[in-house]
Amino acid sequence: MLTMERHQLILSLLAEKKTVRLQELSDRTNASDSTIRRDLDALEQQGALKRVHGGASSLSASREEAPMSEKTGQYHEQKKIIASLAAGTISKKETIFLDAGSTTTLMIPYLDSSVTVVTNGPEHLPHLAERGITTYVIGGFVKPGTRAIVGANAVENLKQYRFDRCFLGVNGITEEDGLTTPDPEEAAIKKKVLYQSMNRYVLADHSKFGERTFITFAGAEDAILVTDSSGPVVTAMQNNKDIEVMLP
């Protein structure tokens, strides 16, 4: 089977199933696993699909979100690079917002103990306490999957705060759809935090670029995008003078 034919078959299967496994693609195309991996890499670079562990998924506007236990193990080394880069922007004694999430958790070891942190991430709390960092946690509903604190009470609680910097997670970034997340309640938190922050950062490993999910909470130009590598989608955004990208 020719490369173009394999690519068409892969995309057809994704349109039908939303997610396909590497072994299934290998069986359907009579191609080796290494060949399919190269095909998936090429199609991801084109923005046609998203690589996931053991296969690929479509770029539909998903409302599904991986649980925190799964997110923590994905792209761990890349997230550490992003976390270090983001933390390097913070001056002593600043007040910052740390969004719930696996990448923002990795920022904590790099924080100076003089900063003040406000967060909606309960899992951040023991790490912040160990560092002796002054911490405020907003009140609200704790989502079972991502363990983020969300809801009307959380948004109301945020109104009293003003931040020197905020650091937010994201599920998808495109120039057309901006910064997206699957959950409207998390989107409301992110919107409120962005509005009340002087300097805004969105932390995203390379897999989030070219992806879109259910709710847009800001434009790609509304925050500095901190990422680990410059693939085609990132490079295209760098060429847009309204979008700022921070790379290692």
TORDRENGU-36114 format. One record per residue: residue in one letter; x, z negated, y of N, C-alpha, C in turn. Coordinates in Angstrom, 3 decimals, padded with zeros to 6 digits. Each point is the difference from the previous one (the first is absolute). Example, Ala and Ser with C-alpha at 12.3 -4.5 7.8 and 13.67 -1.06 7.14 Angstrom:
<recs>
REC   aa        npx        npz        npy       capx       capz       capy        cpx        cpz        cpy
REC    a    013.190   -007.800   -005.690   -000.890    000.000    001.190    000.900    000.000    001.200
REC    s   -000.350    000.720    001.050    000.820   -000.060    001.190   -000.770   -000.730    001.090
</recs>
This chain:
<recs>
REC   aa        npx        npz        npy       capx       capz       capy        cpx        cpz        cpy
REC    m    000.844    000.000   -001.189   -000.844    000.000    001.189    000.887    000.000    001.250
REC    l   -000.334    000.869    000.954    000.766    000.082    001.232   -000.223   -001.243    000.870
REC    t    000.969   -000.238    000.889   -000.082   -001.180    000.871   -001.296   -000.018    000.800
REC    m   -000.370    001.140    000.583   -001.217    000.062    000.811   -001.228   -000.309   -000.844
REC    e   -000.016    000.485   -001.232   -001.129   -000.257   -000.889   -000.092   -001.488   -000.353
REC    r    001.169   -000.618   -000.245    000.004   -001.438   -000.283   -000.541   -000.788    001.195
REC    h    000.446    000.370    001.192   -000.451   -000.698    001.207   -001.508    000.128    000.169
REC    q   -000.532    001.193   -000.238   -001.445    000.211    000.135   -000.777   -000.839   -001.016
REC    l    000.540   -000.072   -001.235   -000.660   -000.788   -001.036    000.037   -001.489    000.341
REC    i    001.141   -000.476    000.493    000.129   -001.407    000.390   -001.014   -000.348    001.075
REC    l   -000.111    000.848    001.018   -000.925   -000.273    001.096   -001.457    000.095   -000.455
REC    s   -000.283    000.901   -000.930   -001.363    000.111   -000.541   -000.380   -001.262   -000.773
REC    l    000.935   -000.515   -000.797   -000.254   -001.226   -000.755   -000.200   -001.190    000.941
REC    l    000.776   -000.047    001.077   -000.147   -001.083    000.967   -001.342    000.067    000.720
REC    a   -000.431    001.210    000.330   -001.298    000.165    000.657   -001.130   -000.503   -000.900
REC    e    000.199    000.165   -001.306   -001.026   -000.404   -000.971    000.059   -001.500   -000.313
REC    k    001.231   -000.515   -000.200    000.154   -001.366   -000.514    000.492   -001.017    001.025
REC    k    000.513    000.463    001.130    000.564   -000.843    001.065    001.368   -000.584   -000.363
REC    t    000.209   -000.345   -001.272    001.296   -000.502   -000.449    000.321    000.611   -001.354
REC    v    001.252    000.440   -000.193    000.408    000.545   -001.289    001.342   -000.602   -000.407
REC    r    000.187   -000.149   -001.304    001.214   -000.578   -000.526    001.032    001.094   -000.277
REC    l    001.259   -000.388    000.061    001.093    000.939   -000.252   -000.110    000.637   -001.381
REC    q   -000.323   -000.810   -001.017   -000.077    000.518   -001.361   -001.104    001.048   -000.141
REC    e   -001.133   -000.228    000.660   -001.094    000.976   -000.058    000.412    001.322    000.633
REC    l    000.693   -000.069    001.136    000.459    001.220    000.660    001.008    000.747   -000.861
REC    s    000.866   -000.746   -000.644    000.995    000.623   -000.882   -000.685    000.701   -001.163
REC    d   -001.002   -000.664   -000.573   -000.727    000.591   -001.134   -000.787    001.243    000.421
REC    r   -000.641   -000.069    001.172   -000.847    001.114    000.445    000.805    001.216    000.411
REC    t    001.235   -000.200    000.444    000.812    001.118    000.494    001.095    000.428   -000.979
REC    n    000.150   -000.771   -001.092    001.096    000.254   -000.953    001.363   -000.031    000.688
REC    a    000.130   -000.875    000.968    001.257   -000.147    000.734    000.574   -001.393   -000.268
REC    s    001.292   -000.136    000.191    000.661   -001.289   -000.228   -000.378   -000.999    001.091
REC    d    000.213   -001.285   -000.305   -000.288   -001.043    000.992    000.823    000.208    001.269
REC    s    001.261    000.407   -000.172    000.865    000.194    001.171   -000.495    001.144    000.873
REC    t   -000.525    001.043   -000.619   -000.558    001.124    000.764   -001.236   -000.440    000.786
REC    i   -000.856   -000.775   -000.653   -001.208   -000.483    000.679    000.367   -000.929    001.142
REC    r    001.004   -000.837   -000.201    000.429   -000.886    001.096    000.455    000.816    001.204
REC    r    000.746    001.073   -000.257    000.433    000.862    001.111   -001.196    000.657    000.672
REC    d   -000.983    000.426   -000.797   -001.221    000.587    000.565   -000.721   -001.004    000.901
REC    l   -000.130   -001.225   -000.490   -000.701   -001.029    000.774    000.762   -000.340    001.274
REC    d    001.328   -000.057   -000.101    000.817   -000.250    001.194   -000.220    001.092    001.043
REC    a   -000.003    001.247   -000.469   -000.174    001.136    000.916   -001.379   -000.028    000.648
REC    l   -001.035   -000.290   -000.778   -001.357   -000.032    000.532   -000.204   -001.185    000.940
REC    e    000.663   -001.118   -000.276   -000.089   -001.138    000.922    000.675    000.339    001.321
REC    q    001.150    000.682   -000.059    000.693    000.405    001.222   -000.863    000.935    000.845
REC    q   -000.840    000.793   -000.671   -000.909    000.909    000.709   -001.246   -000.709    000.523
REC    g   -000.143   -001.284   -000.345   -001.176   -000.749    000.424   -001.239    000.309   -000.816
REC    a    000.196    000.509   -001.237   -001.134    000.403   -000.821   -000.488   -001.097   -000.939
REC    l    000.822   -001.017   -000.246   -000.376   -001.096   -000.884    000.864   -001.212    000.310
REC    k   -000.303   -001.104   -000.679    000.799   -001.214    000.147    000.542   -000.403   -001.352
REC    r    001.311   -000.223   -000.086    000.605   -000.488   -001.230   -000.383   -001.456   -000.212
REC    v   -000.390   -000.342   -001.209   -000.228   -001.386   -000.390    000.753   -000.234   -001.293
REC    h    000.124   -001.265   -000.397    000.751   -000.319   -001.206   -000.619    000.690   -001.209
REC    g    000.780    000.869   -000.653   -000.463    000.669   -001.204   -000.829    001.236    000.213
REC    g   -000.096    000.487    001.248   -000.798    001.189    000.227   -000.203    000.311    001.466
REC    a   -001.225    000.395    000.356   -000.298    000.367    001.386   -001.459   -000.251    000.288
REC    s   -000.329   -000.142    001.294   -001.388   -000.164    000.415   -000.293    000.959    001.140
REC    s   -001.279    000.290    000.207   -000.406    000.917    001.061    000.064   -000.703    001.345
REC    l   -000.096    000.781    001.071    000.065   -000.535    001.351   -001.396   -000.126    000.608
REC    s   -000.981   -000.325   -000.813   -001.353   -000.184    000.518   -000.050   -001.253    000.862
REC    a   -001.037   -000.081    000.831   -000.145   -001.155    000.886   -000.486   -001.199   -000.816
REC    s    000.918   -000.642   -000.669   -000.320   -001.035   -000.971   -000.469   -001.289    000.669
REC    r   -000.920   -000.696   -000.682   -000.399   -001.341    000.416    000.588   -001.035   -000.944
REC    e    000.797    000.442   -000.962    000.602   -000.917   -000.956    001.361   -000.456    000.512
REC    e    000.338   -001.242   -000.341    001.285   -000.541    000.422    000.612   -000.769   -001.153
REC    a    001.309    000.202   -000.210    000.692   -000.708   -001.067    000.051   -001.492    000.312
REC    p   -000.089   -000.864   -001.032    000.120   -001.441    000.238    001.419   -000.356    000.443
REC    m    000.143   -001.175    000.613    001.299   -000.423    000.500    001.046   -000.080   -001.112
REC    s   -000.413   -000.417   -001.192    000.940   -000.119   -001.112    000.630    001.344   -000.350
REC    e   -000.759    001.081    000.162    000.520    001.341   -000.268    000.845    000.511    001.161
REC    k   -000.449   -000.248    001.240    000.722    000.476    001.176    001.402   -000.600    000.085
REC    t    000.128   -001.264   -000.385    001.265   -000.713    000.163    001.138    000.693   -000.733
REC    g   -000.298    000.592   -001.145    001.056    000.633   -000.781    000.290    001.441    000.363
REC    q   -000.809    000.608    000.866    000.167    001.412    000.341    000.967    000.179    001.167
REC    y    000.979    000.897   -000.174    000.946    000.364    001.065    000.657   -001.244    000.616
REC    h    000.371   -000.954   -000.855    000.482   -001.286    000.515    001.257    000.158    000.859
REC    e    000.964    000.768   -000.459    001.243    000.154    000.759   -000.244    000.704    001.328
REC    q   -000.873    001.001   -000.002   -000.332    000.704    001.247   -000.699   -000.943    000.979
REC    k   -000.875   -000.858   -000.527   -000.707   -000.946    000.859    000.964   -001.012    000.609
REC    k    001.035   -000.394   -000.741    000.991   -000.928    000.546    000.730    000.633    001.187
REC    i    000.307    001.290   -000.108    000.654    000.712    001.102   -000.907    000.016    001.224
REC    i   -001.275    000.318   -000.220   -000.975    000.044    001.093   -000.147   -001.378    000.640
REC    a   -000.095   -001.029   -000.837   -000.173   -001.367    000.504    001.176   -000.422    000.871
REC    s    001.209    000.308   -000.442    001.198   -000.347    000.772    000.018    000.732    001.333
REC    l   -000.355    001.266   -000.036   -000.025    000.816    001.214   -001.020   -000.540    000.998
REC    a   -001.188   -000.335   -000.484   -001.059   -000.518    000.871    000.389   -001.356    000.588
REC    a    000.538   -000.881   -000.832    000.373   -001.335    000.470    001.092    000.057    001.056
REC    g    000.823    001.034   -000.048    001.080    000.155    000.973   -000.482    000.257    001.419
REC    t   -001.284    000.308    000.159   -000.545    000.253    001.345   -000.413   -001.292    000.700
REC    i   -000.035   -001.112   -000.723   -000.572   -001.244    000.519    001.070   -000.828    000.711
REC    s   -000.329   -000.475    001.188    000.885   -000.894    000.750   -000.366   -001.460   -000.297
REC    k    000.918   -000.905    000.293   -000.260   -001.422   -000.211   -001.194   -000.464    000.841
REC    k   -000.748   -000.930   -000.580   -001.124   -000.675    000.653   -001.205    000.907    000.270
REC    e   -000.016    001.184   -000.578   -001.179    000.856    000.161   -001.147   -000.500   -000.873
REC    t   -001.210    000.400    000.386   -001.195   -000.251   -000.809   -000.405    001.316   -000.648
REC    i   -000.102    000.002   -001.328   -000.271    001.242   -000.720   -001.190   -000.179   -000.941
REC    f   -000.651    001.123   -000.312   -001.025    000.018   -001.035    000.566    000.694   -001.228
REC    l   -000.109   -000.663   -001.146    000.407    000.583   -001.285   -001.248    000.275   -000.827
REC    d   -000.284    001.251   -000.221   -001.132    000.411   -000.819    000.212   -000.439   -001.445
REC    a   -001.093   -000.211   -000.722    000.105   -000.227   -001.433    000.588    001.247   -000.652
REC    g    000.843   -000.175   -001.003    000.550    001.166   -000.684    001.365   -000.254   -000.607
REC    s    000.386    000.877   -000.907    001.259   -000.178   -000.724    001.222    000.292    000.862
REC    t   -000.078    000.968    000.910    001.158    000.329    000.838    000.207   -001.051    001.084
REC    t   -001.093   -000.473    000.594    000.128   -001.038    001.029    000.543   -001.304   -000.599
REC    t   -000.334   -000.291   -001.243    000.567   -001.179   -000.665    001.523    000.072   -000.012
REC    l    000.534    001.195   -000.217    001.449    000.179   -000.092    000.698   -000.137    001.346
REC    m   -000.752   -000.024    001.095    000.595   -000.235    001.313    000.419   -001.453    000.192
REC    i   -000.682   -000.916   -000.684    000.141   -001.425    000.298    001.439   -000.514   -000.123
REC    p    000.782    000.387   -001.010    001.379   -000.492   -000.072    000.867    000.421    001.188
REC    y   -000.410    001.044    000.720    000.787    000.505    001.132   -000.424   -000.620    001.340
REC    l   -001.062   -000.810    000.007   -000.514   -000.537    001.252    000.829   -001.189    000.481
REC    d    000.213   -000.062    001.302    000.641   -001.171    000.595   -001.007   -001.154    000.010
REC    s    000.486   -001.204   -000.228   -000.905   -001.147   -000.098   -000.659   -000.357    001.335
REC    s    000.440    000.618    001.101   -000.591   -000.305    001.308   -001.285    000.768    000.280
REC    v   -000.317    001.003   -000.826   -001.200    000.791    000.274   -001.256   -000.775   -000.397
REC    t   -001.119    000.427    000.551   -001.308   -000.529   -000.396   -000.768    001.128   -000.667
REC    v   -000.584   -000.289   -001.154   -000.700    001.017   -000.785   -001.483   -000.335   -000.104
REC    v   -000.842    001.002    000.230   -001.422   -000.065   -000.325   -000.231    001.014   -001.117
REC    t   -000.772   -000.376   -001.019   -000.168    000.905   -001.134   -001.383   -000.111   -000.623
REC    n   -000.402    001.062   -000.684   -001.191   -000.026   -000.844    000.400    000.128   -001.469
REC    g    001.257   -000.320   -000.305    000.516    000.100   -001.354    000.324   -001.367   -000.587
REC    p   -000.884   -000.593   -000.782    000.268   -001.308   -000.593    001.280   -000.045   -000.834
REC    e    000.360    001.134   -000.606    001.202    000.007   -000.832    001.279   -000.115    000.821
REC    h   -000.090    000.230    001.312    001.170   -000.180    000.865    000.331   -001.475    000.233
REC    l   -000.995   -000.862   -000.122    000.124   -001.366    000.491    001.132   -000.811   -000.637
REC    p    000.148   -000.015   -001.322    001.112   -000.786   -000.563    001.368    000.511    000.431
REC    h    000.140    001.311    000.156    001.290    000.581    000.416    000.314   -000.373    001.448
REC    l   -001.024    000.015    000.850    000.189   -000.375    001.397    000.304   -001.490    000.130
REC    a   -000.688   -000.810   -000.805    000.238   -001.449    000.035    001.424   -000.333   -000.440
REC    e    000.488    000.700   -001.008    001.378   -000.222   -000.464    001.018    000.268    001.098
REC    r   -000.301    000.951    000.869    000.910    000.351    001.093   -000.188   -000.908    001.215
REC    g   -001.000   -000.864   -000.031   -000.274   -000.868    001.143   -000.554    000.745    001.198
REC    i   -000.691    001.095   -000.251   -000.543    000.835    001.069   -001.398   -000.483    000.387
REC    t   -000.233   -000.188    001.286   -001.321   -000.400    000.495   -001.008    001.099   -000.341
REC    t   -001.063   -000.379   -000.707   -000.920    000.992   -000.551   -001.447   -000.391    000.227
REC    y   -000.812    000.981    000.399   -001.447   -000.164    000.123   -000.650    001.018   -000.933
REC    v   -000.986   -000.456   -000.764   -000.726    000.913   -000.885   -001.440    000.087    000.487
REC    i   -000.510    001.212    000.132   -001.378    000.180    000.467   -000.973   -000.324   -001.132
REC    g   -001.201   -000.408    000.374   -001.009   -000.363   -000.987   -000.948    001.151   -000.278
REC    g   -000.527    000.048   -001.216   -000.939    001.045   -000.369   -000.141    000.109   -001.505
REC    f   -000.422    001.159   -000.466   -000.230    000.264   -001.410    001.270    000.559   -000.638
REC    v    000.390   -000.542   -001.157    001.196    000.480   -000.702   -000.401    001.048   -001.031
REC    k    000.489    001.236    000.184   -000.296    001.071   -000.943    000.665   -000.290   -001.349
REC    p   -000.710    000.177   -001.097    000.579   -000.303   -001.307    001.207    000.872   -000.365
REC    g   -000.043    001.279    000.339    001.071    000.913   -000.424    001.272   -000.127    000.816
REC    t   -000.109    000.276    001.306    001.186   -000.012    000.860    000.318   -001.388    000.544
REC    r   -000.943   -000.938   -000.147    000.166   -001.386    000.477    000.186   -000.086    001.515
REC    a   -000.499    000.993    000.705    000.017   -000.029    001.463   -001.221   -000.756    000.499
REC    i    000.165   -000.697    001.129   -001.128   -000.684    000.636   -000.664    000.979    000.964
REC    v   -001.303    000.230   -000.192   -000.732    000.997    000.788   -001.350   -000.573    000.392
REC    g   -000.824    000.839    000.641   -001.364   -000.390    000.320   -000.197   -000.323    001.468
REC    a   -001.265   -000.200    000.382   -000.364   -000.238    001.392    000.673   -001.254    000.559
REC    n    000.096   -001.058   -000.805    000.634   -001.230    000.463    001.476    000.241    000.305
REC    a    000.650    000.809   -000.826    001.416    000.291    000.212    000.206    000.781    001.295
REC    v   -000.836    000.989    000.252    000.096    000.781    001.235   -000.245   -000.893    001.214
REC    e   -001.005   -000.867   -000.098   -000.306   -000.924    001.095    001.175   -000.944    000.252
REC    n    000.607   -000.497   -001.069    001.145   -000.905    000.100    001.184    000.660    000.701
REC    l    000.156    001.301   -000.197    001.132    000.731    000.591   -000.092    000.119    001.516
REC    k   -001.201   -000.133    000.551   -000.196    000.240    001.437    000.860   -000.908    000.882
REC    q    000.360   -001.184   -000.493    000.743   -000.953    000.820    001.493    000.316    000.091
REC    y    000.493    000.893   -000.860    001.439    000.235   -000.086    000.447    001.242    000.768
REC    r    001.249   -000.039    000.478    000.679    001.175    000.552    001.387    000.053   -000.624
REC    f    000.432    001.188   -000.391    001.226    000.129   -000.780    001.055    000.830    000.733
REC    d    001.267   -000.442   -000.116    001.102    000.837    000.471    000.131    001.238   -000.879
REC    r   -000.185   -000.212   -001.310    000.097    001.117   -000.949   -000.959   -000.239   -001.161
REC    c   -000.508    001.088   -000.562   -000.759   -000.106   -001.245    000.602    000.950   -001.027
REC    f   -000.124   -000.396   -001.260    000.527    000.783   -001.112   -001.111    000.144   -001.033
REC    l   -000.488    001.231   -000.142   -001.167    000.272   -000.827    000.344    000.868   -001.194
REC    g   -000.741   -000.214   -001.078    000.070    000.900   -001.137   -000.991    001.142    000.174
REC    v    000.121    001.001   -000.856   -000.865    001.184    000.079   -000.069    000.629   -001.388
REC    n   -001.089    000.701   -000.276   -000.146    000.674   -001.290    000.218    001.502    000.078
REC    g   -000.186    000.568    001.194    000.209    001.436    000.156    000.310    000.357    001.438
REC    i    000.842    001.031    000.174    000.353    000.476    001.338    000.016    001.521   -000.001
REC    t   -000.798    000.601    000.863    000.090    001.433    000.273   -000.150    000.200    001.510
REC    e    000.489    001.126    000.500   -000.170    000.291    001.428   -001.481    000.167    000.342
REC    e   -000.750    000.605   -000.909   -001.405    000.303    000.269   -000.876   -001.246   -000.066
REC    d    000.185   -000.828   -001.037   -000.869   -001.151   -000.226    000.586   -001.302    000.518
REC    g    001.260    000.008    000.389    000.625   -001.200    000.528    000.337   -001.016   -001.072
REC    l   -000.187   -001.283    000.333    000.334   -001.116   -000.889   -001.278   -000.443   -000.701
REC    t    000.015    000.000   -001.334   -001.233   -000.256   -000.736    000.170   -001.120   -001.022
REC    t   -001.130   -000.622   -000.323   -000.080   -001.071   -000.991   -001.320    000.141   -000.743
REC    p   -000.096   -000.443   -001.247   -001.258    000.176   -000.747   -001.132   -000.919    000.437
REC    d    000.312   -001.108    000.664   -000.988   -001.048    000.246   -000.350   -000.118    001.485
REC    p   -001.277    000.200    000.368   -000.407   -000.139    001.409    000.320   -001.373    000.590
REC    e   -000.063   -001.048   -000.810    000.279   -001.346    000.521    001.482   -000.186    000.328
REC    e    000.863    000.546   -000.839    001.424   -000.052    000.332    000.296    000.877    001.217
REC    a   -000.709    001.124    000.105    000.179    000.872    001.162   -000.348   -000.742    001.290
REC    a   -001.034   -000.823   -000.040   -000.411   -000.755    001.196    001.085   -000.988    000.424
REC    i    000.641   -000.635   -000.964    001.103   -000.923    000.296    001.146    000.756    000.657
REC    k    000.370    001.125   -000.589    001.140    000.768    000.507   -000.267    000.519    001.417
REC    k   -001.203    000.490    000.241   -000.358    000.475    001.341    000.133   -001.110    001.037
REC    k   -000.524   -001.176   -000.337    000.034   -001.116    000.935    001.440   -000.422    000.297
REC    v    000.813   -000.064   -001.037    001.402   -000.406    000.165    000.759    001.015    000.856
REC    l   -000.203    001.271   -000.243    000.670    001.037    000.792   -000.353   -000.137    001.473
REC    y   -001.279   -000.249    000.275   -000.468   -000.129    001.386    000.677   -001.163    000.716
REC    q    000.333   -001.058   -000.741    000.519   -001.222    000.611    001.522   -000.143   -000.121
REC    s    000.674    001.079   -000.331    001.456   -000.037   -000.178    000.701    000.885    001.018
REC    m    001.102   -000.501    000.552    000.792    000.784    000.953    000.781    001.093   -000.697
REC    n    000.541   -000.303   -001.182    000.791    000.962   -000.779   -000.585    000.069   -001.403
REC    r   -000.215    001.224   -000.483   -000.759    000.191   -001.234    000.821    000.773   -001.021
REC    y    000.020   -000.507   -001.221    000.765    000.635   -001.077   -000.867    000.103   -001.249
REC    v    000.083    001.137   -000.651   -000.662    000.196   -001.289    001.073    000.256   -001.044
REC    l    000.000   -000.803   -001.057    001.018    000.081   -001.039   -000.538    000.832   -001.157
REC    a    000.701    001.082   -000.344   -000.520    000.903   -001.022    001.139    000.663   -000.765
REC    d    000.047   -000.205   -001.314    000.976    000.758   -000.780   -000.425    001.468   -000.047
REC    h    000.908    000.846   -000.443   -000.220    001.452    000.086   -001.258    000.473   -000.720
REC    s   -000.462   -000.760   -001.021   -001.165    000.445   -000.773   -001.292   -000.032    000.803
REC    k   -000.015   -000.717    001.131   -001.223   -000.113    000.796   -000.211    001.204    000.919
REC    f    001.045    000.770    000.247   -000.105    001.144    000.911   -000.645    001.187   -000.719
REC    g   -000.966    000.610    000.674   -000.754    001.093   -000.613   -001.207   -000.488   -000.772
REC    e   -000.147   -001.312   -000.116   -001.137   -000.605   -000.696   -001.061   -000.396    001.027
REC    r   -001.262    000.018   -000.392   -001.060   -000.490    000.870   -000.985   -000.800   -000.827
REC    t   -000.530   -001.071    000.567   -001.015   -000.799   -000.671   -001.234   -000.095    000.898
REC    f   -000.872   -000.933   -000.259   -001.378    000.057    000.498   -000.153   -000.154    001.513
REC    i    000.714   -000.960    000.595   -000.255   -000.361    001.394    001.252    000.202    000.860
REC    t   -000.145    000.707    001.123    001.080    000.104    000.980   -000.077   -001.197    000.946
REC    f    001.126   -000.737    000.120   -000.009   -001.136    000.929    000.828    000.263    001.252
REC    a    000.784    001.071    000.020    000.766    000.377    001.194    000.578    001.388   -000.217
REC    g    000.453    000.614    001.100    000.700    001.262   -000.106    001.454   -000.223   -000.401
REC    a    000.633    001.013   -000.535    001.412   -000.131   -000.396    000.888   -000.260    001.208
REC    e   -000.468    000.343    001.187    000.770   -000.200    001.232   -000.198   -001.403    000.592
REC    d   -000.866   -000.813   -000.598   -000.334   -001.300    000.576    000.938   -001.120   -000.424
REC    a    000.944    000.290   -000.868    000.969   -001.008   -000.438    001.287    000.703   -000.402
REC    i    001.083   -000.757   -000.033    001.266    000.530   -000.513   -000.063   -000.035   -001.523
REC    l    000.257    001.124   -000.637   -000.078    000.113   -001.446    001.372   -000.310   -000.596
REC    v    000.096   -001.068   -000.745    001.270   -000.428   -000.593   -000.014    000.391   -001.468
REC    t    000.938    000.867   -000.399   -000.008    000.501   -001.368    001.420    000.128   -000.537
REC    d    000.095    000.397   -001.276    001.295   -000.029   -000.682    000.668    001.352   -000.127
REC    s   -000.740    001.091    000.092    000.628    001.311   -000.142   -000.818    001.059    000.715
REC    s    000.647    001.130    000.288   -000.658    001.043    000.790   -000.300    001.227   -000.852
REC    g   -001.127   -000.033   -000.724   -000.476    001.171   -000.707   -000.653    000.976    000.958
REC    p   -000.583    001.074   -000.509   -000.600    001.023    000.867   -001.083   -000.527    000.945
REC    v   -000.853   -000.913   -000.485   -001.076   -000.515    000.851    000.579   -000.851    001.117
REC    v    001.002   -000.837   -000.337    000.642   -000.837    001.012    000.712    000.870    001.029
REC    t    000.704    001.016   -000.469    000.720    000.896    000.907   -000.958    000.691    000.959
REC    a   -001.151    000.426   -000.515   -001.003    000.647    000.855   -000.484   -000.967    001.086
REC    m   -000.162   -001.258   -000.366   -000.437   -000.983    000.988    001.087   -000.277    001.034
REC    q    001.257    000.013   -000.435    001.101   -000.194    000.943    000.045    001.113    001.040
REC    n   -000.468    001.169   -000.382   -000.013    001.134    000.924   -001.138   -000.093    001.016
REC    n   -000.919   -000.936   -000.226   -001.090   -000.245    000.944    000.470   -001.046    001.001
REC    k    000.143    000.368    001.261    000.573   -000.895    001.006   -000.842   -001.245    000.241
REC    d   -001.261    000.012   -000.445   -000.870   -001.166    000.196    000.129   -001.026   -001.103
REC    i    000.676    000.350   -001.096    000.120   -000.901   -001.145    001.441   -000.489   -000.112
REC    e    000.156   -001.327   -000.109    001.339   -000.576   -000.129    000.217   -000.496   -001.420
REC    v    001.085    000.476   -000.611    000.342   -000.385   -001.373    001.347   -000.718    000.011
REC    m    000.066   -001.140   -000.694    001.235   -000.758   -000.112    000.521    000.107   -001.424
REC    l    001.236    000.503   -000.141    000.620    000.192   -001.306    001.298   -000.811   -000.091
REC    p    000.458   -000.310   -001.212    001.281   -000.717   -000.149    001.156    000.775    000.602
</recs>
